[in-house]
Amino acid sequence: MKPLSSEFLEPQIDFDAIKHLRAFSIPKPKARRGIIYISSELDAVEKKILLAEEFCHCYSHYASQLNLDKHSISKMENQAKRMAAYLLMPAIFLKQVYAAAVSEPVLISDIADHFVVTEEFASYRLELTHKHKVDGFALLKERLGSIEWFL
């Protein structure tokens, strides 16, 4: 992992082409590793999420996105974000959240704090599992359910 600035880039990378990005990775062909560049201006939680996403790019994809079409880039980004969500918020640890919700309501902000991710990222991860927007969990009539705020 290196800072995303011109002095740390590999010579073959055009800094002007990537300087607008918050993070960027260069996977090594068929090696499941690579170099990850992250902007030093981000806060720690954002860096953590981007590091996970870029790690997933290096682990799953063997091609640099600089030479790909928009459709391929979008597909790779979606795969990396989904994989990062499962990596940072594993299902086995989500069970702890469900267990806590039995005794008191647990909101998305509590879940995000528990996993040290943003609320947006926690919401994305829960949508992957529950197939609808989840703003928290609570027990009602001895049944655990999800909460979704309308306004």
C-alpha positions as CSV (number, residue, x, y, z in Angstrom):
1,M,0.0,0.0,0.0
2,K,1.3,3.4,-1.0
3,P,0.0,7.0,-0.9
4,L,-1.8,8.1,-4.1
5,S,0.7,10.7,-5.2
6,S,3.0,11.1,-8.2
7,E,6.2,10.4,-6.4
8,F,5.1,6.9,-5.3
9,L,3.6,5.7,-8.6
10,E,5.2,3.2,-10.9
11,P,6.8,5.0,-13.9
12,Q,4.4,3.5,-16.5
13,I,1.3,5.1,-14.8
14,D,0.1,8.5,-15.9
15,F,-0.7,10.4,-12.7
16,D,-2.9,12.9,-14.6
17,A,-5.2,9.9,-15.5
18,I,-5.7,8.8,-11.9
19,K,-5.2,11.9,-9.7
20,H,-9.0,12.4,-9.4
21,L,-9.4,8.9,-7.8
22,R,-9.5,8.2,-4.1
23,A,-7.8,4.8,-4.5
24,F,-6.3,2.8,-7.3
25,S,-4.7,-0.7,-7.5
26,I,-2.4,-2.5,-9.9
27,P,-3.0,-6.2,-9.7
28,K,-0.1,-8.5,-10.6
29,P,-1.0,-11.0,-13.3
30,K,-2.3,-14.3,-11.9
31,A,-0.7,-13.6,-8.5
32,R,-3.6,-12.4,-6.4
33,R,-1.6,-9.5,-5.1
34,G,-0.6,-6.1,-6.3
35,I,0.1,-2.5,-5.3
36,I,-2.7,-0.4,-3.7
37,Y,-2.6,3.4,-3.8
38,I,-4.9,5.3,-1.4
39,S,-5.3,9.1,-1.1
40,S,-3.8,10.3,2.2
41,E,-6.5,12.9,2.5
42,L,-9.2,10.4,3.5
43,D,-10.3,9.6,7.0
44,A,-9.4,6.2,8.6
45,V,-12.8,4.6,8.0
46,E,-12.9,5.6,4.3
47,K,-9.3,4.3,3.9
48,K,-10.4,1.0,5.5
49,I,-13.3,0.5,3.1
50,L,-11.2,1.5,0.0
51,L,-8.4,-0.7,1.1
52,A,-10.8,-3.6,1.3
53,E,-12.2,-2.8,-2.1
54,E,-8.8,-2.5,-3.7
55,F,-7.6,-5.7,-2.0
56,C,-10.6,-7.4,-3.6
57,H,-9.6,-6.0,-7.0
58,C,-6.0,-7.4,-6.6
59,Y,-7.4,-10.7,-5.3
60,S,-10.1,-11.2,-8.0
61,H,-9.1,-9.2,-11.0
62,Y,-5.9,-9.6,-13.0
63,A,-6.4,-6.5,-15.3
64,S,-5.8,-2.8,-14.7
65,Q,-9.0,-0.8,-15.2
66,L,-7.2,2.0,-17.1
67,N,-7.6,0.2,-20.4
68,L,-11.1,-1.2,-20.0
69,D,-14.5,-0.1,-21.2
70,K,-17.1,1.4,-18.8
71,H,-19.2,-1.8,-18.7
72,S,-16.2,-3.9,-17.6
73,I,-15.1,-1.3,-15.1
74,S,-18.6,-1.1,-13.6
75,K,-18.8,-4.9,-13.3
76,M,-15.4,-5.1,-11.6
77,E,-16.3,-2.3,-9.2
78,N,-19.5,-4.0,-8.2
79,Q,-17.8,-7.3,-7.6
80,A,-15.1,-5.6,-5.5
81,K,-17.6,-3.6,-3.4
82,R,-19.7,-6.7,-2.8
83,M,-16.6,-8.8,-1.8
84,A,-15.4,-6.0,0.5
85,A,-18.8,-5.8,2.2
86,Y,-18.6,-9.5,3.0
87,L,-15.0,-9.2,4.1
88,L,-15.5,-6.2,6.4
89,M,-18.9,-7.4,7.7
90,P,-19.0,-11.2,7.8
91,A,-22.3,-13.0,8.3
92,I,-21.0,-14.8,11.4
93,F,-20.4,-11.4,13.1
94,L,-23.8,-10.0,11.9
95,K,-25.3,-12.7,14.1
96,Q,-23.9,-10.8,17.1
97,V,-25.9,-7.7,15.9
98,Y,-29.1,-9.8,15.6
99,A,-28.5,-11.2,19.1
100,A,-28.1,-7.7,20.5
101,A,-31.3,-6.6,18.8
102,V,-33.2,-9.1,20.9
103,S,-32.7,-7.0,24.1
104,E,-32.8,-3.5,22.5
105,P,-33.2,-2.0,19.0
106,V,-30.1,-1.7,17.0
107,L,-29.9,1.1,14.4
108,I,-27.7,1.3,11.3
109,S,-25.5,3.8,13.1
110,D,-24.8,1.3,15.8
111,I,-24.1,-1.4,13.3
112,A,-21.7,0.9,11.4
113,D,-19.9,1.8,14.7
114,H,-19.6,-1.9,15.6
115,F,-17.9,-2.8,12.3
116,V,-16.1,0.6,12.0
117,V,-17.6,1.4,8.6
118,T,-19.8,4.1,7.3
119,E,-23.6,3.9,7.6
120,E,-23.8,3.9,3.9
121,F,-21.5,0.9,3.6
122,A,-23.3,-1.0,6.5
123,S,-26.6,-0.3,4.8
124,Y,-25.2,-1.7,1.5
125,R,-24.0,-4.8,3.2
126,L,-27.3,-5.5,4.9
127,E,-29.2,-5.0,1.6
128,L,-27.0,-7.7,0.1
129,T,-28.3,-10.1,2.8
130,H,-31.9,-9.0,3.3
131,K,-32.7,-7.8,-0.3
132,H,-34.3,-4.6,1.0
133,K,-33.2,-1.4,2.8
134,V,-32.4,-2.0,6.5
135,D,-32.1,0.9,9.0
136,G,-31.9,-1.4,12.0
137,F,-33.3,-4.4,13.9
138,A,-35.8,-4.7,16.7
139,L,-37.8,-7.3,18.6
140,L,-41.6,-7.0,18.2
141,K,-44.1,-9.5,19.6
142,E,-41.1,-11.9,20.3
143,R,-40.0,-11.8,16.6
144,L,-36.9,-10.1,15.4
145,G,-37.5,-7.9,12.4
146,S,-35.8,-5.2,10.4
147,I,-36.6,-1.5,10.6
148,E,-36.9,0.8,7.5
149,W,-37.4,4.5,7.9
150,F,-39.8,6.0,5.4
151,L,-38.8,9.6,5.9
